[in-house]
Amino acid sequence: MLIFKESCQTVKPSDSPLQRHLGWIVAIKLIALFALWCLFVRDAGVRIDPAALSRQFAPNPIVQGAPHGQ
């Protein structure tokens, strides 16, 4: 076991070329995603019609007040 301990090398995360390469790829993809969001989504607004929304969620609203027949 002593032989294996002496021959093992520890690799720091910043020393691995693969991890560094994948880190750059992830960073570039995040920047691209942010750029696409800024171009297409940031200024897009959703217009809401309160009457249409209330009809969507309560198609037969209950009217409070006097009971029917009075």
Sequence and secondary structure as in RCSB ss.txt:
>XXXX:A:sequence
MLIFKESCQTVKPSDSPLQRHLGWIVAIKLIALFALWCLFVRDAGVRIDPAALSRQFAPNPIVQGAPHGQ
>XXXX:A:secstr
 HHHHHH     GGG HHHHHHHHHHHHHHHHHHHHHHHHTTT      HHHHHHHH SS    SS TT 
